[in-house]
Amino acid sequence: MASDRGSDPVRIVYVEDDGDNVYVLTRRLGRRGYDVTVAGDGAAGIETVRTLKPALVLMDMSLPVMDGWEATRRLKADPVTRGIPVIGLSSHAMVGDREAALAAGCDDYETKPIEIERLLAKMQELLARGTP
């Protein structure tokens, strides 16, 4: 997927500590033209997002060092990063998990295992909105 800025790929930061998940999702997104940068924990994710200012963040909620809940809250509290959409990713599919992710600042939420077409639709919807 090319961005509206020409042929530049859309930059995504994927915050995930599981190597298998990283391998699968980065390959799938890469084949669709996304430029994916991976951060392995919440603290590294915040720094990567602040540095790269991606179009979108995919945030695993269960992370070492700093979990995705806190990392998302910090990104949304920072004027530099608050406008960047975040999709929370989690294997938790319990009642209330989606609402908790949205309350933490996620713009959307997707359960694992990832259904790629559904995730892509959510990503495209958020990217179409742009940043404030």
C-alpha positions, 0 to 999 in steps of 0.5 A: 500500500503506497501512501498519498505522498506518492510511492512511499510506503506507509510506516508502521511501528509494531510493538511486539516481543514474540518472535513468531508473531513478529515474523508472521505479521511483518512479512504479511504487512511487508508484502502489502507494501507497509514499512514495518519497524519492530520494537520489542517492549513498551519502553522501546516502542515509545522511543521508536514512535517518538523518533519515527513518527509512523502513520500507525502503531500496532501495540501488543498489550502484554509486553516486558519492561512496560506493558502496552497499556502503559505505553499507549497511555504515554503515547496518547499523553504526549503532544508529539505522538497523541495523534498517531493511531494505535491498534491494540493487539492481544490474545485476551478476548474476555468481555471488557478487554476491548473497552479497557484498551480503548480506555487506555487510548487505543483507537481500535483493538484486535485479538490474536491470532490476527485475522489479517484482512480484518486488521488491514481493514481497521488499519486502512480506516484509521489511516484514512482519517489521518492525524489531527 
